[in-house]
Amino acid sequence: MKTILLTILLASSLLFSENIDYKIIDTTTNQEIGLKGMVEKLSDFSIIFFGEFHDNKILHDLELELLKIYYSKNKNLLISMEMFERDVQPVLDKYLSNEITEEEFLANSRPWPNYETDYKPLIEFAKENELVVVAANIPRRYANMISKQGLNALDSLSMEEKEFVAKKHNVIDDEYKKRFMQTMKSNMAHSEKMPMGMKMNLETIYAAQCIKDDTMAESILKYHRLPPRRKVIHFNGEFHSSKHLGTAQKIQYLEPMSKVAVISPLGCEREFVWEDEDLLEGEFLILFKEEPEEELVEEEVEEVQEEKSIEKEILEENNF
């Protein structure tokens, strides 16, 4: 009887371990840590970056769980998001304070296509708990102007429009630029429909990327500095914060004494494995299981073409 029970428990344990879809690594110790343990360590930081892959359900679920646990221990908190742009802050504020309906909010805030499934839970949690949410990003139309014309495009903006753009612009030639150029060239190499004009203007596209980081960093600090100084959890695409580059780096430029923590994702095909170099991506790594690529059948070709079209749009608008 004991042997049978032991066999059942062992089988159950193996089944459970196979179904685990993520693992968190504390990069300072190179050891696995639980979500609650990570939250405890994050309490030592004033600004937390959660880097995501925008289409990954595991990471989106973890964002909400992290937010819930963090808030249960640290009520003095505000949320910041790449996914909303500065000029819609009044609309976002009105929705959070129940001054407008959800329909009005969605009609006037330019939510991302995956808002309903991935970002609405964060907004509704903030609304329920009366938390401030910062619409941190530069309006896309201005970023697009810069990606096509360079920073000189800002000269044509009115004083009112310039309020939606960071006052200080730092286009830095460093590791961030190197990683950006490598990523863009790789994406273009795998995209048959990539516009030729885009291939010729990587410098201006990089300038647009930098001004997004500048604007998000300035937005974060604007609200973080308001008394009482609250902790910040900022959600963005992982490229904006991995290795403490991008927006995270711009925070340190503007406020060098800020204690910034970065959470970075790392996809794994079969087993949860990571390299020493990955430990440089942030204070914590979230390892998650990637879906293996399967051979496509004829019926799936149209769907894949549609996905490539979406990828092209994302690259054109420079949203990593």
TAURSUL-V585370 format. One record per backbone hydrogen bond with DSSP energy under -0.5 kcal/mol. CO is the residue of the C=O (numbers start at 1). NH is the residue of the N-H. E is the energy in kcal/mol with one decimal. If there is no record, write none. Layout:
BEGIN
co=CO nh=NH e=E
co=CO nh=NH e=E
END
This chain:
BEGIN
co=1 nh=5 e=-2.4
co=2 nh=6 e=-2.5
co=3 nh=7 e=-2.2
co=4 nh=8 e=-2.4
co=5 nh=9 e=-2.5
co=6 nh=10 e=-2.4
co=7 nh=11 e=-2.5
co=8 nh=12 e=-2.5
co=9 nh=13 e=-2.3
co=10 nh=14 e=-2.4
co=11 nh=15 e=-2.4
co=12 nh=16 e=-2.5
co=13 nh=17 e=-2.3
co=14 nh=18 e=-1.9
co=15 nh=19 e=-1.1
co=16 nh=20 e=-0.6
co=17 nh=20 e=-0.7
co=21 nh=289 e=-1.5
co=23 nh=287 e=-3.3
co=24 nh=33 e=-2.5
co=25 nh=27 e=-0.8
co=25 nh=285 e=-2.3
co=26 nh=29 e=-1.0
co=26 nh=30 e=-2.0
co=26 nh=31 e=-1.2
co=31 nh=26 e=-2.9
co=33 nh=24 e=-0.5
co=34 nh=38 e=-2.3
co=35 nh=39 e=-2.2
co=36 nh=40 e=-2.1
co=37 nh=41 e=-1.8
co=38 nh=42 e=-2.2
co=39 nh=43 e=-1.0
co=40 nh=43 e=-0.6
co=41 nh=44 e=-1.4
co=42 nh=45 e=-2.1
co=46 nh=232 e=-2.1
co=47 nh=261 e=-2.5
co=48 nh=50 e=-0.6
co=48 nh=234 e=-3.4
co=49 nh=51 e=-0.7
co=49 nh=263 e=-2.9
co=50 nh=236 e=-2.0
co=52 nh=54 e=-0.6
co=52 nh=238 e=-2.7
co=53 nh=56 e=-2.3
co=55 nh=57 e=-0.7
co=56 nh=60 e=-1.8
co=57 nh=61 e=-2.5
co=58 nh=62 e=-2.0
co=59 nh=63 e=-2.2
co=60 nh=64 e=-1.6
co=61 nh=65 e=-2.1
co=62 nh=66 e=-3.1
co=63 nh=67 e=-2.3
co=64 nh=68 e=-2.4
co=65 nh=69 e=-2.4
co=66 nh=70 e=-3.0
co=67 nh=71 e=-2.5
co=68 nh=72 e=-1.8
co=69 nh=73 e=-0.8
co=70 nh=73 e=-1.0
co=70 nh=74 e=-2.3
co=75 nh=77 e=-2.1
co=76 nh=231 e=-2.3
co=78 nh=233 e=-1.9
co=79 nh=134 e=-2.9
co=80 nh=235 e=-2.6
co=81 nh=84 e=-0.8
co=81 nh=136 e=-1.6
co=81 nh=137 e=-0.7
co=84 nh=137 e=-2.2
co=85 nh=88 e=-2.5
co=86 nh=89 e=-1.8
co=88 nh=92 e=-2.5
co=89 nh=93 e=-2.9
co=90 nh=94 e=-2.1
co=91 nh=95 e=-2.0
co=92 nh=96 e=-2.4
co=93 nh=97 e=-1.6
co=94 nh=99 e=-3.1
co=94 nh=100 e=-0.8
co=95 nh=98 e=-1.7
co=101 nh=105 e=-2.3
co=102 nh=106 e=-2.8
co=103 nh=107 e=-1.8
co=104 nh=108 e=-1.0
co=105 nh=108 e=-0.7
co=105 nh=109 e=-0.8
co=106 nh=111 e=-0.5
co=112 nh=115 e=-2.1
co=114 nh=118 e=-2.4
co=114 nh=119 e=-0.7
co=115 nh=119 e=-1.5
co=115 nh=120 e=-3.0
co=119 nh=123 e=-2.1
co=120 nh=124 e=-3.1
co=121 nh=125 e=-1.7
co=122 nh=126 e=-2.2
co=123 nh=127 e=-2.5
co=124 nh=128 e=-2.5
co=125 nh=129 e=-1.7
co=126 nh=131 e=-2.8
co=127 nh=130 e=-1.0
co=132 nh=79 e=-2.7
co=133 nh=135 e=-0.6
co=134 nh=81 e=-2.3
co=134 nh=136 e=-1.4
co=137 nh=86 e=-3.3
co=139 nh=142 e=-1.2
co=139 nh=143 e=-1.6
co=140 nh=144 e=-2.8
co=141 nh=145 e=-1.5
co=142 nh=146 e=-2.0
co=143 nh=147 e=-2.4
co=144 nh=148 e=-1.2
co=145 nh=149 e=-2.7
co=146 nh=150 e=-2.6
co=150 nh=153 e=-1.9
co=151 nh=154 e=-1.9
co=152 nh=155 e=-1.7
co=153 nh=156 e=-1.3
co=154 nh=157 e=-1.6
co=158 nh=162 e=-2.2
co=159 nh=163 e=-0.6
co=160 nh=163 e=-0.8
co=161 nh=164 e=-1.9
co=162 nh=165 e=-1.5
co=168 nh=170 e=-0.5
co=169 nh=171 e=-0.5
co=170 nh=172 e=-1.0
co=172 nh=174 e=-1.2
co=174 nh=178 e=-2.0
co=175 nh=179 e=-2.8
co=176 nh=180 e=-2.5
co=177 nh=181 e=-2.9
co=178 nh=182 e=-2.2
co=179 nh=183 e=-2.3
co=180 nh=184 e=-2.8
co=181 nh=185 e=-2.5
co=182 nh=186 e=-2.1
co=183 nh=187 e=-2.5
co=184 nh=188 e=-2.6
co=185 nh=189 e=-2.0
co=186 nh=190 e=-1.1
co=188 nh=191 e=-1.0
co=190 nh=192 e=-0.6
co=191 nh=194 e=-1.1
co=195 nh=198 e=-0.5
co=195 nh=199 e=-1.2
co=196 nh=200 e=-1.0
co=198 nh=201 e=-1.1
co=201 nh=205 e=-2.1
co=202 nh=206 e=-2.4
co=203 nh=207 e=-1.8
co=204 nh=208 e=-1.9
co=205 nh=209 e=-2.1
co=206 nh=210 e=-2.5
co=207 nh=211 e=-2.1
co=208 nh=212 e=-1.5
co=209 nh=213 e=-1.8
co=210 nh=214 e=-2.8
co=211 nh=215 e=-2.3
co=212 nh=216 e=-2.7
co=213 nh=217 e=-2.6
co=214 nh=218 e=-2.4
co=215 nh=219 e=-2.5
co=216 nh=220 e=-2.6
co=217 nh=221 e=-2.3
co=218 nh=222 e=-2.1
co=219 nh=223 e=-1.5
co=220 nh=224 e=-2.5
co=221 nh=225 e=-2.3
co=223 nh=226 e=-0.7
co=231 nh=78 e=-2.2
co=232 nh=48 e=-3.0
co=232 nh=234 e=-0.5
co=233 nh=80 e=-2.5
co=234 nh=50 e=-3.0
co=234 nh=236 e=-0.5
co=235 nh=82 e=-2.5
co=236 nh=52 e=-2.5
co=237 nh=240 e=-2.1
co=238 nh=241 e=-1.6
co=238 nh=242 e=-2.6
co=240 nh=247 e=-2.0
co=240 nh=248 e=-1.1
co=241 nh=244 e=-1.8
co=242 nh=245 e=-1.5
co=245 nh=248 e=-1.3
co=246 nh=250 e=-1.9
co=247 nh=251 e=-1.9
co=248 nh=252 e=-1.5
co=249 nh=253 e=-1.6
co=250 nh=254 e=-2.1
co=251 nh=255 e=-2.8
co=255 nh=258 e=-2.2
co=258 nh=260 e=-0.9
co=259 nh=46 e=-1.9
co=259 nh=47 e=-2.1
co=261 nh=49 e=-3.0
co=262 nh=264 e=-0.5
co=262 nh=283 e=-1.4
co=262 nh=284 e=-1.8
co=263 nh=51 e=-2.8
co=264 nh=286 e=-2.7
co=266 nh=288 e=-1.9
co=268 nh=290 e=-3.2
co=271 nh=273 e=-1.3
co=275 nh=278 e=-0.7
co=275 nh=279 e=-0.7
co=276 nh=279 e=-1.0
co=277 nh=280 e=-1.7
co=278 nh=281 e=-1.9
co=281 nh=243 e=-2.5
co=281 nh=244 e=-0.6
co=283 nh=27 e=-2.1
co=283 nh=28 e=-0.6
co=284 nh=264 e=-2.7
co=285 nh=25 e=-2.7
co=285 nh=287 e=-0.7
co=286 nh=266 e=-2.7
co=287 nh=23 e=-2.2
co=288 nh=268 e=-3.1
co=297 nh=300 e=-1.8
co=297 nh=301 e=-0.5
co=298 nh=301 e=-1.2
co=300 nh=304 e=-2.3
co=301 nh=305 e=-2.3
co=302 nh=306 e=-1.9
co=303 nh=307 e=-2.1
co=304 nh=308 e=-2.4
co=305 nh=309 e=-1.8
co=306 nh=310 e=-1.9
co=307 nh=311 e=-2.5
co=308 nh=312 e=-2.4
co=309 nh=313 e=-2.0
co=310 nh=314 e=-2.4
co=311 nh=315 e=-2.4
co=312 nh=316 e=-2.5
co=313 nh=317 e=-1.8
co=314 nh=319 e=-2.1
co=315 nh=318 e=-1.0
co=318 nh=320 e=-0.9
co=320 nh=239 e=-0.5
END
